[in-house]
Amino acid sequence: MYLSTVASPVTAAPAGPRRRRLALVSGNVVALGAVSLITDVSAEMVTAVLPLYLVLGLHVSPLAYGVIDGVHTGATAVLRLAGGFVADRTRARKPVAGFGYALSAAAKLGLLLAGRSVPAITAVVAVDRLGKGVRTAPRDALITASSPPEALGRAFGVHRAMDATGAFLGPLVALAVLAASGESYDAVFVSSFCVAVLALVVLVLFVRERPAGAPDTVAPPGAPKVTAAEAFGLLRAAPVRRLAAAAVLLGLATIGDGFVYLMLQRREDLGLVWFPLLAVGTSLAYLLLAAPLGALADRVGRLPVVLGGYAALGLVYCLPFGPLGGWPLLVLTLALHGLFYAATDGVLVALAGPVLPARLRTTGIALIQTGQALAYLASSVLFGLAWQVWGPRTAGLAAALGVAVVVAATPALLRKRGSLR
């Protein structure tokens, strides 16, 4: 087992004609991308307005918002491991992913019952993230199983570009629903549920568990089932252990999108109508850059692309407190924010895929994502506390310094001699 894709793209596969290298990704990847696109329309209809609703509408403190935002991404991270292990043990990644999508869809209706209760909203967000935690690793394992190793960056780039298209459209749909319903949040929640159900239908009808001609095989017929001991033993392999540690470091350097948008809102005194469009700007940059950066990662190496993305994130944390202002500040910050996601989201999973044994690949992806999500939970809470105690300027510059430290430490961690065996 080698971590060869950290420094350079995989080259073990035989070279084919140039037209084959330029071929599009498989139909299964496109189908999974369509599911993610529709799901993100549903999710972003809610999350695009949530920071403003909580901080300015319900007047929750920055620390309380940090807790809710951390729960949104990290509190249910252990469910990623459970979902990954169940998918590997049952060799049924599609049904496990489907359960996660269904759980998130049901959570949208829970927001109708939560009202203005912050604890209830937090609980509903946690249920929604339960669904995301269960589905993410099986979905990414299906993408890996549907793509040759040398094209993983492109496959994840295309998938994330489609995902980002949904994130781009979601806030716009939410604004349209609000305008048509007289600014009724309940109408947004019901519409979001209906869209999520559509994504589940697409998954059931068009995604295949084992694509024809797929280069990856979960296990031959009659092979023993994956055991808990095998799953826990993943961290005994130095490459997996170091990649998991790097994911934790990278998670610690990341704060919630809502904090970035709130810093911009405070700096430019943006009106309530304009706030949801900040997420649209990030998503537009993400969807335009995801596929090209995924292909670039296959060509020049995945780690340099990931680190470049985090360097862009460090600038995002600094810009709201620099001399630049007005629309140039908004455009540059949102473009760099989208570049960060395009360079890191799918590329990090593509980097992990070849390191993991096929029969434990879903569990391994879940392990990497869990470490990163738990670290994100801690960073969101700590940033919210720093904002409340020191103010947004000091907290933002401290976050940028943290990114610089992580960008310097991650290559040393992953490229250490002896970690490739």
C-alpha positions in Angstrom: 0.0 0.0 0.0 1.6 3.3 -1.1 0.7 6.9 -0.7 1.9 7.7 -4.1 -0.9 10.1 -4.9 0.2 12.5 -2.2 3.1 13.9 -4.2 2.1 12.9 -7.7 -0.9 11.5 -9.6 -1.3 7.7 -10.0 0.5 6.4 -13.1 0.2 2.7 -12.6 -2.7 2.2 -15.1 -1.6 1.6 -18.6 -1.6 4.6 -20.9 -4.4 4.6 -23.4 -5.1 6.8 -26.4 -5.3 10.5 -25.8 -9.0 10.5 -26.4 -9.5 8.0 -23.6 -7.6 10.3 -21.2 -9.9 13.1 -22.2 -13.1 10.9 -21.9 -15.9 12.0 -19.7 -16.5 10.4 -16.3 -18.8 7.4 -16.0 -22.6 7.5 -16.0 -22.7 6.4 -12.4 -20.6 9.5 -11.4 -23.0 11.7 -13.3 -26.0 10.1 -11.6 -24.4 10.6 -8.2 -23.6 14.2 -9.2 -27.3 14.7 -10.1 -28.4 13.4 -6.7 -25.9 15.7 -4.9 -27.0 18.7 -7.1 -30.7 18.3 -6.2 -29.8 17.6 -2.5 -27.7 20.7 -2.3 -30.6 22.8 -3.7 -32.7 21.5 -0.8 -30.0 22.0 1.8 -28.8 25.4 0.7 -32.4 26.7 0.7 -32.2 26.4 4.5 -28.5 27.0 5.3 -28.1 30.1 3.2 -30.4 32.1 5.5 -29.7 30.2 8.8 -26.7 32.4 10.0 -28.7 35.6 9.5 -31.8 34.1 11.1 -30.0 32.9 14.2 -27.6 35.9 14.8 -29.8 38.8 13.7 -33.2 37.3 14.0 -33.0 35.3 17.2 -30.0 37.2 18.6 -27.9 34.2 19.5 -24.3 34.9 20.6 -21.3 34.2 18.3 -20.4 31.3 20.7 -23.9 29.8 20.4 -23.8 30.2 16.7 -20.4 28.5 16.6 -21.8 25.5 18.5 -24.8 25.2 16.1 -22.5 25.6 13.1 -20.1 23.0 14.5 -23.0 20.6 15.1 -24.0 21.2 11.4 -20.8 19.7 10.2 -19.0 17.8 13.0 -21.3 16.6 15.8 -22.5 13.5 14.0 -19.1 12.7 12.5 -19.0 9.3 14.2 -22.0 8.3 12.1 -19.7 8.6 9.1 -17.8 5.7 10.5 -20.9 3.7 11.2 -22.3 4.3 7.7 -18.9 3.4 6.2 -18.6 0.2 8.2 -22.1 -1.0 7.5 -21.7 -0.3 3.8 -18.5 -2.3 3.7 -19.8 -5.2 5.8 -23.1 -5.5 3.8 -21.4 -4.6 0.5 -24.4 -2.4 -0.1 -23.2 1.2 -0.4 -26.3 2.5 -2.3 -28.9 1.5 0.3 -26.8 3.0 3.1 -26.4 6.2 1.2 -30.1 6.2 0.4 -31.0 5.9 4.1 -28.8 9.0 4.8 -30.5 11.0 2.1 -33.9 10.0 3.4 -33.0 11.0 6.9 -31.9 14.5 5.8 -35.1 14.9 3.8 -37.2 14.1 6.8 -35.3 16.6 8.9 -36.4 19.4 6.7 -39.9 19.0 8.0 -38.6 19.1 11.6 -37.8 22.7 11.1 -41.5 23.4 10.9 -41.9 22.1 14.5 -38.7 23.8 15.9 -40.1 27.4 15.6 -37.9 29.9 17.3 -36.5 27.5 19.8 -32.7 27.5 19.5 -32.3 24.0 21.2 -34.9 22.6 18.9 -33.3 24.1 15.8 -29.9 22.6 17.0 -31.5 19.2 17.4 -33.1 19.3 13.9 -29.7 20.3 12.4 -28.1 17.4 14.2 -30.7 15.0 12.6 -30.0 16.5 9.2 -26.3 15.9 9.7 -27.0 12.3 10.8 -28.2 11.8 7.3 -25.1 13.5 5.8 -22.8 11.5 8.1 -24.3 8.2 7.0 -24.4 8.9 3.3 -21.1 10.7 2.5 -18.6 7.9 2.7 -20.8 5.3 0.8 -21.4 7.9 -1.9 -17.7 8.8 -2.3 -16.9 5.1 -2.3 -19.3 4.6 -5.2 -17.6 7.4 -7.1 -14.2 5.7 -6.4 -15.5 2.3 -7.5 -16.9 3.9 -10.7 -13.6 5.5 -11.8 -10.1 4.4 -12.8 -7.4 5.4 -10.3 -5.7 7.8 -12.7 -9.0 9.8 -13.2 -10.2 10.1 -9.6 -9.4 13.8 -9.4 -11.5 14.4 -12.5 -14.4 12.2 -11.3 -14.6 13.9 -7.9 -14.1 17.3 -9.6 -17.1 16.7 -11.9 -19.2 15.4 -9.0 -18.3 18.4 -6.8 -19.0 20.8 -9.6 -22.5 19.4 -9.9 -22.8 19.5 -6.1 -21.7 23.1 -6.2 -24.3 23.9 -8.9 -27.0 22.8 -6.4 -25.4 25.0 -3.8 -25.4 27.9 -6.2 -29.1 27.4 -7.0 -30.3 26.7 -3.5 -30.2 30.3 -2.1 -31.7 31.6 -5.3 -34.6 29.2 -5.0 -35.0 30.1 -1.3 -35.2 33.8 -2.2 -37.8 33.1 -4.9 -39.9 31.1 -2.4 -39.6 33.8 0.2 -40.7 36.4 -2.3 -43.7 34.3 -3.5 -44.8 33.4 0.0 -44.6 36.7 1.7 -41.3 35.9 3.5 -42.6 32.7 5.0 -39.8 30.4 6.3 -42.2 27.5 6.6 -42.7 27.7 2.9 -38.9 27.4 2.4 -38.8 24.3 4.7 -41.7 22.5 2.9 -40.2 23.3 -0.5 -36.8 22.1 0.7 -38.4 18.8 1.8 -40.0 18.3 -1.6 -36.7 18.9 -3.5 -34.9 16.4 -1.2 -37.5 13.7 -2.0 -36.8 14.3 -5.7 -33.1 13.6 -5.1 -33.9 10.3 -3.3 -36.0 9.3 -6.4 -33.1 9.9 -8.7 -30.8 7.9 -6.5 -33.1 4.9 -6.5 -33.7 5.0 -10.2 -30.4 5.9 -11.7 -27.4 5.0 -9.4 -26.0 1.5 -9.7 -24.4 -0.3 -6.8 -21.8 -2.1 -9.0 -21.3 -0.3 -12.3 -20.5 -2.4 -15.3 -16.8 -2.6 -16.0 -15.9 -0.8 -12.8 -12.2 -1.1 -11.9 -12.9 -1.6 -8.2 -14.4 -4.8 -6.7 -15.7 -4.6 -3.1 -15.1 -8.3 -2.6 -15.4 -11.6 -4.6 -18.5 -13.7 -4.0 -18.2 -15.8 -0.9 -15.5 -13.7 0.7 -15.7 -13.2 4.4 -17.5 -10.1 5.7 -15.6 -7.1 6.9 -15.1 -7.2 10.7 -14.9 -4.5 13.3 -11.3 -5.6 14.0 -10.4 -5.0 10.4 -12.0 -1.5 10.5 -10.2 -0.5 13.7 -7.0 -1.9 12.2 -6.9 0.6 9.4 -5.0 3.1 11.5 -2.2 0.6 12.0 -1.1 1.4 8.4 1.2 4.4 8.5 -0.1 6.0 5.3 -3.7 5.9 6.5 -2.7 7.1 10.0 -0.8 10.1 8.6 -3.5 11.0 6.2 -6.1 10.9 9.0 -3.8 13.1 11.1 -3.5 15.5 8.2 -7.3 15.6 7.8 -7.6 16.6 11.5 -5.1 19.4 11.0 -6.9 20.7 8.0 -10.2 20.5 9.8 -8.8 22.6 12.6 -7.9 25.3 10.1 -11.5 25.7 8.9 -14.2 27.8 10.3 -17.9 27.9 9.2 -19.0 29.6 6.1 -21.5 31.6 8.1 -18.7 33.3 10.1 -17.1 34.4 6.8 -20.3 35.8 5.5 -21.0 37.5 8.9 -17.6 39.2 8.8 -18.3 40.5 5.3 -21.8 41.6 6.3 -20.4 43.6 9.3 -17.7 45.1 7.1 -20.0 46.2 4.3 -23.2 46.6 6.3 -25.1 44.5 3.8 -28.9 44.4 3.9 -30.9 41.4 4.8 -31.9 40.7 1.2 -28.3 40.6 0.0 -26.9 38.3 2.7 -28.0 34.9 1.2 -26.3 35.9 -2.1 -22.9 35.6 -0.4 -23.3 31.9 -0.5 -24.3 32.1 -4.1 -21.0 33.8 -4.9 -19.0 31.1 -3.2 -20.9 28.4 -4.9 -20.5 30.0 -8.4 -16.7 30.1 -8.0 -16.8 26.5 -6.7 -18.8 25.1 -9.5 -16.6 26.8 -12.1 -13.4 25.7 -10.6 -14.1 22.2 -9.2 -13.7 20.2 -12.4 -10.6 22.1 -13.7 -8.9 21.8 -10.3 -9.8 18.1 -10.1 -8.1 17.5 -13.5 -5.1 19.6 -12.4 -4.7 17.5 -9.3 -4.5 14.4 -11.5 -1.8 16.0 -13.5 0.4 17.8 -11.0 -0.4 16.0 -7.8 -3.3 16.2 -5.3 -1.4 17.5 -2.3 -0.2 20.8 -3.9 -3.7 21.5 -5.0 -5.1 20.9 -1.5 -2.5 23.1 0.1 -3.1 25.9 -2.5 -6.8 25.8 -1.6 -5.9 26.3 2.1 -3.6 29.2 1.3 -6.6 30.8 -0.4 -8.6 30.2 2.7 -6.1 32.0 4.8 -6.5 35.1 2.5 -10.3 34.8 2.9 -9.9 35.2 6.7 -7.7 38.3 6.3 -9.5 40.2 3.5 -12.5 41.5 5.6 -10.0 43.4 7.8 -7.7 44.7 5.1 -7.8 48.0 3.1 -9.9 46.6 0.3 -13.7 47.4 0.5 -16.9 47.5 -1.5 -17.7 45.1 -4.3 -14.0 44.3 -5.1 -13.7 42.9 -1.5 -16.9 40.8 -1.9 -15.9 39.5 -5.3 -12.3 38.6 -4.3 -13.3 37.0 -1.0 -16.1 34.9 -2.4 -13.9 33.8 -5.4 -11.1 32.7 -3.1 -13.7 31.0 -0.8 -15.0 29.0 -3.8 -11.5 28.2 -4.9 -10.8 26.8 -1.5 -13.7 24.3 -1.7 -12.9 23.4 -5.3 -9.3 22.6 -4.5 -9.9 20.6 -1.3 -13.3 19.0 -1.1 -13.2 16.2 -3.6 -9.5 16.3 -4.1 -8.8 15.2 -0.5 -11.0 12.2 -0.9 -9.4 11.4 -4.2 -6.0 11.5 -2.4 -7.3 9.0 0.1 -8.9 6.5 -2.3 -5.8 4.7 -3.6 -4.4 4.4 -0.1 -7.3 2.3 1.2 -7.9 -1.4 0.7 -10.9 -2.0 -1.6 -12.9 -4.0 1.0 -12.5 -1.3 3.6 -12.5 1.7 1.3 -15.9 3.1 2.5 -14.8 2.8 6.2 -11.5 4.4 5.4 -13.0 7.3 3.6 -15.4 7.7 6.6 -12.5 7.6 9.0 -10.7 10.5 7.1 -13.9 12.5 7.0 -14.7 11.9 10.6 -11.4 13.2 11.8 -11.8 16.3 9.7 -15.4 16.9 10.8 -14.6 16.5 14.5 -11.8 19.0 14.2 -14.1 21.3 12.4 -16.6 21.1 15.3 -13.8 22.1 17.7 -12.6 25.0 15.4 -16.1 26.4 15.0 -16.7 26.5 18.8 -13.3 28.0 19.4 -13.7 30.6 16.7 -17.1 31.6 18.1 -15.6 31.9 21.6 -12.7 34.0 20.2 -15.1 36.3 18.3 -17.1 36.8 21.5 -14.0 37.5 23.7 -11.6 39.3 21.3 -13.9 40.5 18.6 -14.1 39.5 14.9 -10.9 41.1 13.7 -8.6 39.4 16.2 -10.5 36.1 15.8 -10.2 36.3 12.0 -6.5 37.1 11.9 -5.9 34.3 14.4 -7.7 31.9 12.1 -5.5 33.0 9.2 -2.4 32.4 11.3 -3.7 28.9 12.1 -4.1 28.2 8.4 -0.5 29.2 7.7 0.7 26.8 10.4 -1.3 24.0 9.0 -0.2 24.6 5.4 3.4 24.4 6.6 2.9 21.3 8.7 0.8 19.1 6.4 3.5 18.4 3.7 6.0 17.4 6.4 3.5 15.0 7.9 2.5 13.3 4.6 5.9 13.3 2.9 7.9 12.0 5.8 10.2 9.2 4.6 8.9 5.8 5.6 5.2 6.8 5.6 4.7 5.5 2.1 4.9 1.8 3.0 
